[in-house]
Amino acid sequence: MEELIKNLKAQIIDALNLEELSIDDIDTDAALFGDDGLGLDSIDALELIVLLEKNYGIRLANASEGKDIFKSVRSIAEYVEKNRKK
């Protein structure tokens, strides 16, 4: 799981062009959206959906389930563990 979390952080930095951040700058349990965490927005959410599909073969059936999945890096990792196809 720790390796997956590291990979996800690196993929998020790359996909969202967050070059000013390092893997260590992203708190595994911090909110990804809103003012408390990374401050991501709806465009970033679409990028995360593409990332999951491209790297893990995961397709989200509807955007509403993304709200729970994309709470934190840990919640994404847990979802990927259960649903990955690649």
C-alpha positions in Angstrom: 0.0 0.0 0.0 2.8 2.4 0.8 4.4 1.9 -2.6 1.0 2.6 -4.3 0.6 5.8 -2.2 4.1 7.0 -3.3 3.3 6.2 -6.9 -0.1 8.0 -6.7 1.5 11.1 -5.2 4.1 11.1 -8.1 1.4 10.6 -10.7 -0.8 13.4 -9.2 2.2 15.8 -9.2 2.9 14.9 -12.8 -0.7 14.9 -14.1 -1.6 18.2 -12.4 1.7 20.0 -13.1 2.4 20.5 -9.4 6.2 20.6 -9.9 6.6 22.9 -7.0 5.6 20.0 -4.7 7.5 16.8 -3.8 6.0 13.5 -2.7 6.8 14.4 0.9 4.9 17.7 0.6 1.6 15.8 0.1 0.0 14.6 3.3 -1.5 11.1 2.6 -4.6 11.8 4.6 -5.1 15.5 3.8 -8.0 16.7 1.8 -7.2 17.1 -1.9 -10.0 19.6 -2.6 -11.0 22.8 -0.8 -8.9 25.3 1.1 -7.5 22.8 3.7 -5.6 20.5 1.4 -4.0 20.8 -2.0 -6.9 23.1 -3.2 -7.7 21.1 -6.3 -10.7 22.0 -8.4 -13.2 20.3 -10.7 -10.7 20.4 -13.7 -8.2 18.6 -11.5 -10.8 16.0 -10.6 -11.2 15.2 -14.3 -7.4 14.8 -14.6 -7.5 12.4 -11.6 -10.3 10.3 -13.3 -8.1 10.1 -16.5 -5.1 9.1 -14.4 -7.0 6.2 -12.8 -8.3 5.0 -16.1 -4.9 5.3 -17.9 -2.7 3.9 -15.1 -5.0 1.4 -13.3 -7.8 0.5 -15.8 -10.4 2.0 -13.5 -13.4 3.7 -15.0 -15.7 5.7 -12.7 -19.3 5.0 -13.5 -20.4 8.4 -12.4 -18.8 11.6 -11.1 -20.6 11.5 -7.8 -18.6 8.5 -6.6 -15.5 10.5 -7.2 -16.3 12.7 -4.2 -15.6 9.8 -1.8 -12.7 8.4 -3.8 -10.9 11.6 -4.1 -11.0 12.7 -0.5 -7.3 12.0 0.1 -4.4 10.2 -1.5 -5.1 7.3 1.0 -8.8 7.0 -0.2 -7.6 6.9 -3.8 -5.1 4.2 -2.9 -7.7 2.1 -1.1 -10.0 2.4 -4.1 -7.3 1.5 -6.5 -6.3 -1.6 -4.4 -9.8 -2.9 -4.6 -10.6 -2.0 -8.2 -7.4 -2.0 -10.3 -7.4 -3.8 -13.6 -3.8 -3.2 -14.5 
